[in-house]
Amino acid sequence: MSFLDKDYREIITKAVCGKGKKFTQTTHSVTPSHRPSSILGCWVINHLYNAKKKSKDTVEVNGSYDINIWYSYNDNTKTEVITERVTYCDVIPLAIRDEHCINDDYDVICKVTQQPNCLECSISKKGHKINVDIEREFLVQVIGETKIYVKVDPKGHKYADDEDEVWDFAVTDEELSEVNPDFLKTDNKD
């Protein structure tokens, strides 16, 4: 069957041409101004990112976030919060890819399925640094122009004018006799 047939049309449209997902765990080493005695809390905030298609089968996500660590020092007699800005670059392979995209003008939709989150925060064995384990996950979709083929109805479809349309919603006595008036049970506990 030829797609140049009069019963078919080629439609150019934007569609998802590629999908990928990546989960990342990474460890950051933070150097506080004092030798830490214990970790009191750790959280990740201010996550920013952007995504671009880099090759025919990968998307690159560049981003940054702040790691805030609340720790005690001087034998647990004083506390301090240290903030460190961290940057990252995740290369996400496209597991699903459509080879029939028309051009190389792509849009990338990037969704965070797991915001950067602290898994563990601990004092290093040497005691001068703090190690922070972070996890994050992204889902990306590549949108591009592609061609679809649709069959045309040779007879067409005629819609009736409002004047020609007849709606018959009359209820017959037989239909009314089948209605159960007690179909809603109420529990009045007054």
C-alpha positions as CSV (number, residue, x, y, z in Angstrom):
1,M,0.0,0.0,0.0
2,S,1.4,3.4,-1.0
3,F,1.0,6.4,1.4
4,L,0.6,8.6,-1.7
5,D,-2.9,7.1,-2.1
6,K,-5.8,9.6,-2.3
7,D,-7.4,7.8,0.7
8,Y,-4.5,8.8,3.0
9,R,-3.1,12.1,4.3
10,E,0.3,12.9,5.7
11,I,0.1,15.1,8.8
12,I,3.1,16.7,10.3
13,T,2.8,17.2,14.0
14,K,4.9,17.5,17.2
15,A,5.2,14.3,19.2
16,V,7.3,12.6,21.8
17,C,10.3,11.3,19.9
18,G,12.4,10.1,22.8
19,K,12.2,9.2,26.5
20,G,14.7,8.6,29.2
21,K,15.0,8.2,33.0
22,K,18.0,8.3,35.3
23,F,18.4,7.8,39.0
24,T,21.7,9.2,40.5
25,Q,23.3,8.8,44.0
26,T,26.4,10.9,44.7
27,T,28.5,11.7,47.7
28,H,29.7,15.3,48.3
29,S,32.5,16.2,50.7
30,V,32.0,19.4,52.6
31,T,34.7,21.1,54.7
32,P,33.3,23.0,57.7
33,S,35.2,25.9,59.4
34,H,35.4,23.9,62.6
35,R,36.1,20.2,63.3
36,P,32.6,18.7,63.7
37,S,31.6,16.7,66.9
38,S,28.2,15.6,65.6
39,I,25.7,16.1,62.8
40,L,22.5,17.7,64.0
41,G,20.7,17.9,60.6
42,C,21.2,18.1,56.8
43,W,18.8,19.3,54.1
44,V,19.0,20.2,50.4
45,I,17.3,23.4,49.1
46,N,17.2,25.8,46.1
47,H,17.3,23.1,43.4
48,L,17.7,24.6,39.9
49,Y,18.2,22.7,36.6
50,N,17.8,22.9,32.8
51,A,18.0,20.2,30.1
52,K,19.2,20.2,26.5
53,K,19.4,17.5,23.9
54,K,23.2,16.8,23.4
55,S,23.3,13.9,20.9
56,K,20.9,11.8,19.0
57,D,20.4,9.5,22.0
58,T,21.2,11.6,25.2
59,V,19.9,14.6,27.1
60,E,22.1,16.5,29.4
61,V,20.7,18.0,32.7
62,N,22.8,20.7,34.3
63,G,21.7,21.9,37.8
64,S,22.7,23.0,41.2
65,Y,21.4,22.9,44.8
66,D,22.5,24.1,48.3
67,I,23.5,21.6,50.9
68,N,22.8,22.9,54.5
69,I,24.5,21.1,57.3
70,W,23.8,21.9,61.0
71,Y,26.6,20.5,63.1
72,S,28.1,20.8,66.6
73,Y,31.7,21.4,67.4
74,N,34.0,22.1,70.3
75,D,32.9,18.9,72.1
76,N,29.2,19.6,71.4
77,T,29.3,23.0,73.1
78,K,28.7,25.1,70.0
79,T,26.7,24.8,66.7
80,E,27.0,26.1,63.2
81,V,25.2,25.8,59.9
82,I,27.3,25.5,56.8
83,T,25.9,26.0,53.3
84,E,27.6,24.7,50.2
85,R,26.4,25.2,46.6
86,V,26.9,22.1,44.5
87,T,26.6,21.8,40.7
88,Y,26.1,18.6,38.7
89,C,25.7,17.4,35.1
90,D,23.6,14.2,34.5
91,V,23.7,12.6,31.0
92,I,20.4,10.8,30.5
93,P,20.3,8.1,27.8
94,L,17.1,7.9,25.7
95,A,15.8,4.4,26.2
96,I,12.9,5.0,23.7
97,R,13.8,6.8,20.5
98,D,11.9,7.5,17.3
99,E,14.1,7.6,14.3
100,H,11.5,9.3,12.1
101,C,11.8,12.8,13.3
102,I,11.8,15.3,10.5
103,N,14.4,17.8,11.7
104,D,16.8,18.5,14.5
105,D,14.8,21.2,16.2
106,Y,13.8,19.5,19.5
107,D,12.1,20.7,22.6
108,V,13.1,18.9,25.9
109,I,10.7,18.4,28.8
110,C,12.5,17.5,32.0
111,K,10.6,16.4,35.1
112,V,12.1,15.8,38.5
113,T,10.7,12.5,39.8
114,Q,12.9,12.6,42.9
115,Q,14.1,16.0,44.2
116,P,17.7,16.0,45.5
117,N,17.4,14.6,48.9
118,C,19.9,13.8,51.7
119,L,20.2,10.0,52.3
120,E,23.0,10.2,54.9
121,C,25.2,12.8,56.4
122,S,28.3,11.7,58.4
123,I,31.6,12.9,59.6
124,S,34.5,11.4,57.6
125,K,36.9,9.0,59.3
126,K,39.7,11.7,59.5
127,G,37.1,13.9,61.2
128,H,37.7,17.2,59.3
129,K,35.1,16.7,56.6
130,I,31.4,15.9,56.3
131,N,30.2,13.4,53.7
132,V,26.7,13.9,52.3
133,D,25.0,11.2,50.2
134,I,22.4,12.7,47.9
135,E,19.9,11.1,45.5
136,R,18.0,12.5,42.6
137,E,16.0,11.3,39.6
138,F,14.9,12.8,36.3
139,L,12.5,11.8,33.5
140,V,13.0,13.5,30.1
141,Q,11.0,13.6,27.0
142,V,12.2,14.9,23.6
143,I,9.5,16.5,21.5
144,G,10.1,16.8,17.7
145,E,8.3,17.0,14.4
146,T,7.2,13.8,12.9
147,K,4.9,12.6,10.2
148,I,1.7,10.5,10.8
149,Y,-0.5,8.9,8.1
150,V,-4.3,8.9,8.5
151,K,-6.9,7.3,6.4
152,V,-9.5,9.6,4.9
153,D,-13.2,8.5,5.0
154,P,-14.1,8.6,1.2
155,K,-17.7,9.1,2.0
156,G,-17.1,11.8,4.5
157,H,-19.2,12.4,7.6
158,K,-22.2,14.7,7.5
159,Y,-23.3,16.3,10.7
160,A,-27.0,17.1,11.1
161,D,-28.0,20.7,11.5
162,D,-29.6,21.6,14.8
163,E,-33.0,21.8,13.1
164,D,-32.7,18.3,11.6
165,E,-31.6,16.7,14.9
166,V,-34.3,14.9,16.8
167,W,-33.7,13.9,20.4
168,D,-36.2,11.6,22.0
169,F,-35.7,11.4,25.7
170,A,-39.3,10.5,26.6
171,V,-39.5,7.9,29.4
172,T,-42.1,5.2,28.9
173,D,-44.4,3.8,31.6
174,E,-42.5,0.5,31.3
175,E,-39.2,2.2,32.0
176,L,-40.7,4.0,35.0
177,S,-42.0,0.7,36.4
178,E,-38.5,-0.7,36.5
179,V,-37.1,2.2,38.7
180,N,-36.6,1.3,42.3
181,P,-37.6,4.3,44.4
182,D,-35.5,2.9,47.4
183,F,-32.2,2.6,45.6
184,L,-30.6,5.0,48.0
185,K,-30.5,3.6,51.5
186,T,-30.2,6.2,54.2
187,D,-29.1,5.5,57.7
188,N,-30.8,8.2,59.8
189,K,-29.4,7.8,63.3
190,D,-31.2,10.9,64.7
